[in-house]
Amino acid sequence: MNDLGFGLTITVIGMSLVFSVLALLWGILNLLTRFDRPDSVESPEPPPAPELEVTSASSLSPEELAAITIAVRLYAATLRQEAAPTVRSYWPGSLLFASRWVAAGRTRQNQSWQRRR
């Protein structure tokens, strides 16, 4: 019975030390964040936007229009490949366009289990 009392005393002292050190660290961090706040300084005005020259499509030559059309389509195709799954024309993991990782997992799941020899 004497050992149980000693064990409980050590447990209470140890836990109180741990929680008191945690409370002390929390207080120090709280103090540091109060002193580290930036002063309320008004943000400067953003620089003015550059003036852009706008031209109509009728003033461009057919070669320029073709070059712009190709550039826009290539850019859109590049963005489509990087787009989120909700924007894509197919869902990742679908049967038709499954990635190699997904296809390997499906193949492994569909094989019957056999003991290695």
C-alpha positions as CSV (number, residue, x, y, z in Angstrom):
1,M,0.0,0.0,0.0
2,N,3.0,2.3,0.7
3,D,4.2,1.8,-2.9
4,L,0.8,2.8,-4.3
5,G,0.8,6.1,-2.4
6,F,4.4,6.9,-3.5
7,G,3.4,6.1,-7.2
8,L,0.3,8.4,-6.9
9,T,2.4,11.2,-5.4
10,I,5.0,11.0,-8.2
11,T,2.2,10.9,-10.8
12,V,0.6,14.0,-9.4
13,I,3.9,15.9,-9.1
14,G,4.9,14.9,-12.6
15,M,1.6,15.9,-14.2
16,S,1.5,19.2,-12.3
17,L,5.0,20.0,-13.5
18,V,4.2,19.2,-17.1
19,F,1.0,21.2,-17.1
20,S,2.6,24.1,-15.3
21,V,5.4,24.3,-17.9
22,L,2.8,24.1,-20.7
23,A,0.8,27.0,-19.0
24,L,4.1,29.0,-18.6
25,L,5.0,28.5,-22.3
26,W,1.4,29.4,-23.4
27,G,1.7,32.6,-21.3
28,I,5.1,33.5,-22.8
29,L,3.9,32.9,-26.3
30,N,0.8,35.0,-25.6
31,L,2.9,37.9,-24.3
32,L,5.3,37.7,-27.3
33,T,2.4,37.8,-29.8
34,R,1.0,40.9,-28.1
35,F,4.3,42.7,-28.3
36,D,5.0,41.5,-31.9
37,R,1.8,43.0,-33.4
38,P,2.6,45.4,-36.3
39,D,1.7,49.0,-35.8
40,S,-1.5,50.1,-37.4
41,V,-0.1,51.9,-40.5
42,E,-2.3,52.9,-43.3
43,S,-1.6,51.0,-46.5
44,P,-0.3,53.1,-49.4
45,E,-2.4,53.6,-52.4
46,P,-1.9,50.9,-55.1
47,P,0.0,52.1,-58.2
48,P,-2.2,53.1,-61.2
49,A,-2.9,50.5,-63.7
50,P,-1.1,50.9,-67.0
51,E,-3.0,52.1,-70.0
52,L,-3.8,49.4,-72.5
53,E,-4.3,50.0,-76.1
54,V,-7.5,48.4,-77.3
55,T,-8.0,47.5,-81.0
56,S,-10.9,46.0,-82.8
57,A,-10.7,42.7,-84.5
58,S,-11.6,44.3,-87.8
59,S,-8.3,46.2,-87.8
60,L,-6.2,43.1,-87.6
61,S,-4.9,41.2,-90.6
62,P,-6.1,37.6,-91.1
63,E,-2.6,36.3,-90.2
64,E,-2.7,38.1,-86.9
65,L,-6.2,36.8,-86.2
66,A,-5.0,33.3,-86.9
67,A,-2.0,33.6,-84.7
68,I,-4.1,35.0,-81.8
69,T,-6.7,32.2,-82.2
70,I,-4.0,29.5,-82.1
71,A,-2.3,31.1,-79.1
72,V,-5.6,31.3,-77.2
73,R,-6.5,27.7,-78.0
74,L,-3.1,26.4,-76.9
75,Y,-3.4,28.4,-73.7
76,A,-6.9,27.0,-73.0
77,A,-5.7,23.5,-73.7
78,T,-2.8,24.0,-71.3
79,L,-5.1,25.3,-68.6
80,R,-7.6,22.5,-69.1
81,Q,-4.8,20.0,-68.3
82,E,-4.0,21.8,-65.1
83,A,-7.6,22.5,-64.1
84,A,-9.4,21.2,-61.1
85,P,-11.5,18.0,-61.5
86,T,-14.8,19.9,-61.6
87,V,-13.6,21.8,-64.7
88,R,-12.2,18.9,-66.6
89,S,-14.0,17.3,-69.5
90,Y,-13.5,13.9,-67.9
91,W,-13.3,12.8,-64.3
92,P,-9.9,11.5,-63.1
93,G,-10.2,7.8,-62.3
94,S,-13.0,7.1,-64.9
95,L,-12.6,3.9,-66.7
96,L,-11.7,5.6,-70.0
97,F,-9.1,7.9,-68.7
98,A,-7.7,6.2,-65.6
99,S,-4.3,7.1,-64.5
100,R,-1.6,4.5,-64.4
101,W,-1.7,4.5,-60.6
102,V,-5.5,3.9,-60.5
103,A,-5.3,1.3,-63.3
104,A,-2.6,-0.7,-61.5
105,G,-4.7,-0.6,-58.3
106,R,-7.8,-1.8,-60.1
107,T,-5.8,-4.6,-61.8
108,R,-4.4,-5.7,-58.5
109,Q,-7.9,-5.7,-56.9
110,N,-9.5,-7.7,-59.7
111,Q,-6.9,-10.5,-59.6
112,S,-7.7,-13.4,-57.4
113,W,-5.4,-14.0,-54.4
114,Q,-2.9,-16.7,-54.7
115,R,-0.3,-17.8,-52.3
116,R,3.3,-17.1,-53.3
117,R,5.5,-20.1,-53.8
